[in-house]
Amino acid sequence: MTDLSLRMPNTRLRAVLNLGVKHAASFPLPTHLSSPELYADWDDDAQLSDLHVEFDSGQLHVETTGGGTDHHFHTGAGEHRASSPWPDADTAALLRWSSALAGDLHALMPGLLDDITQAAAWHDSGFDLYICEVDEPGQLDLIEIEVEGELMTLPWLGAGTVTHDHIDGENHPIALAWGPGETEADQPIAQAWTDAATGVPRSRALPGVDWDVIGLPAVEVLPWLEGIYLNHHMIPDAEGTLLNAVLRRLGGLDLS
C-alpha cells in the first residue's frame, strides 16, 4: 500500500493573465448546477476549442470553431446520450452560460493555453508568480491556486524500461508495461486503478510474469506503481489546476 505520509507539501502559484471580458458571468446558473467540473482543450489542426461542463447528473460538451458552436450531452459516467439529462429550463440556462463561456474561451485560444503551460513550467522550476506578456495596457486577472504536493517516488530501479498508460476498464485503470534493455516497453506486468470505495490507488501483478527478469519483486513494484498512479493520474498538476481556476474565473464562478 502507498505511504501517503511521503507526499510533498502543497505549494502556491499566482498567475497574472489577460482574460478579457467575461460574458458568461452575466448568465446565472440554476442553483443545483452552479458548481460544475470544468475542462477545456484545443485542437490546433481543426482550430477547435472543446469545453466540458460536468456534473454527477450529466455532462455538456461544447465545441467551438470560427464557424460557431455545437454541443452534445453525456451521462454522468461519460456515455453519450441524445438529449439533455436536465429539465428544459435548466438546460436552456446551462446552454446560455456554457455558450458564452465557450465563446470567450475560444477567443483566447491557443494563447491562453500557452500561458497556462508557461505558468505551470515556472511553478515546476520553483517560482510562484507568472505574468503574461501584453501588447498594451489593459485589465488583467490575478489567479491564485494551491497545487497539491506529489508523492516522493524513486525512479525505476528494475531491469529494462517501463511505461504506463490508461487501459479500458472501470475506475480509471492503467497498465505498467516492461521491456528488456532499451527496447520498447510492451509487456504488461501490473495494473493500478482507483479504489471506488476509498478513492486511493490499488494495484495487482499480472499472472505469468518472471519477476527475476524484471529485476524487482512484485511486492516492490506494486507500491511504486501506486505512487506513479497517484502522481500522474490522481493528483492535479499545476497546469490542470490553473486551467480549472481560469475556466471558473471566465465563467463567473470565481469573482475574487
Secondary structure by P-SEA (a helix, b strand, c coil): ccccccccccbbbbbbbcccccccccccccccccccbbbbbbbccccbbbbbbbcccbbbbbbbcccccccccccccccccccccccaaaaaaaaaaaaaaaaaaaaacaaaaaaaaaaaaaaaacccbbbbbbccccbbbbbbbbbbbccccccccccbbbbbbbbccccbbbbbbbbccccccccccbbbbbcccccbbbbbbbcccccccccccaaaaaaaaaaaaaaccccccaaaaaaaaaaaaaaccccc
